[in-house]
Amino acid sequence: MLKDITIGQYYPVQSKIHDLDPRTKIVYTFVYIIILFFANNYVGYALGAGFLALLIAMSNIPLKFVFRSVKAILIIILITVILNVFVTPGNVLFRIGSLKVTDAGLINAAFMALRLTMLIVGTSIMTLTTSPISLTDGMEYCMKVIPGIRSYAHELSMMMTIALRFIPTLMEEADKIMKAQKARGADFETGSIFKKARNIVPILVPLFIGSFKRADELAMAMEARCYRGGNNRTRLYELSYSKNDRIAYIVTVVMVAMMIASRFLPLMRIPIQ
Amino acid sequence: MQKAIEIKNLQYKYSRDEEEIIAIYNMSLDIYEGEFVGIIGHNGSGKSTLAKLINGIIMPTAGDIFVYGMNTKDEEKIWEIRQKAGIVFQNPDNQIVATIVEEDVAFGPENLGVEPGEIRRRVDDSLEIVRMSEFKDRKPHQLSGGQKQRIAIAGILAMEPRCIIFDEATAMLDPSGREEVLECIKQLNKENHTTVVYITHYMEEIVDADRIIVLNQGDILMQGSPKEIFARVEELQEVFLDVPNITHLAYELKKEGLAIPDGILTVDELVENLCQFN
């Protein structure tokens, strides 16, 4: 059972979005996050939601999975909504005790919730359609163009790759240690939360010691296989853009242009209120 | 015959808890191109240290090691040495780097800066040799121990080495896994003429070796053909080493007075000898 865990939330199906180069998806996601903050009227929000809907439809991922990520930030959305409802000045609709609810407050809260939802759904489309490994690859390429962190790009992505590689191995080991401790009478299920936490210690200590030993052996094996950092290193699969990536970039540029137009061109604006 | 590895007056010592430990003591040894050399010895006899010394992971404190004529102390040659003399370690889990089998096999040639097309060819060829081609898209943790170790071997093969050192490469495997890995190594030696240095403590695994070297306390105790070595049952037992079960049986029978020659290595051989008593 432990062996089949999926890391991250990658949803492996066939789709045009899945086949895009990871760099395209990373760039698109960043751009999308930024332009969401340009939206300040109905047209802007409609554009943001429209592009997102298009992506979701093309990604072949069930809506249930797409919106699962919203659950995680539900609390944040609720707090934002409540604050917006009560503190925005405007025409008072009704009062709850000393708190007044305004029309502008309700509209503001609704759009804030919409913006946060689009933000989180927009980013999870990337993680849902890109396997952790190609995401790591894409990030390495993207980091290489940013001055300052350029020289760490390879090391960071190698660290991520090794972490991904060892998560199942360490899970298996933790499971083994846990069973061994159980066989000798350890109890992980009963007791208060503090007692449970304390009982985890006999699992963590051998797990940590074991992983240091693994790290040592892995480093030696990597050196024996001529590993010497990212310099002069080639790749089995070099990332390459396809026709669809070019289309995706054009769509991104169009989206940015439309978003900016919706904010600044009077013709495109349908203001809220 | 060309020398693959030449060891001259090698010494390696290190200190632990302020105590100086001599792991290798004045050892000289030549290993020739295409040979299958088995190295056995009790724990602490210096087997693994020797493997790391040949690969340039640790440096001799005295003496020299030449791998295809290159001294392991020569920093400029270290990558070429590691490419020529690959090493497969004991724990398959701790030497697989990538999350996909074929990407792990590609790790070595990627480090060497080989062109992507050439990497592709080497990965396919190496996986073919260890008969793991159909698993190339799998994740390592979905494989059995023996399969993982064959992937590790493919990872070394992809660097196109001329010599491979196996440092107790079968020690953590179950009997069937051990057999499949050993089969693969023997085939490498016979068909690809790869020089094999096979470090083990399973005597059965090296009865087919060209030469066996017995280490004891950092020095060579004896060397010779499997027949010669396993004939010296008492001497081996003195350094806590066993002979293969069948050799031991033959030895006990001989002690009981049966006229059986020394150094019997296989069941067939023993049967043949016993049948002559009829």
Interface residues (C-beta under 8 A of the other chain):
Chain A: K3 P132 I133 T161 I162 L164 R165 P168 T169 E172 R214 E217 L218 M220 A221 M222 E223 A224 R225 C226 Y227 R228 N232 R233 T234 R235 L236 Y237 E238
Chain B: K52 N55 I57 W79 R82 Q83 G86 I87 F89 N91 D93 N94 Q95 I96 V97 A98 T99 I100 E102 E103 A106 F107 G108 P109 E110 N111 L112 G113 V114 E115 P116 I119 R120 V123 K139 P140 H141 Q142 G155 I156 M159
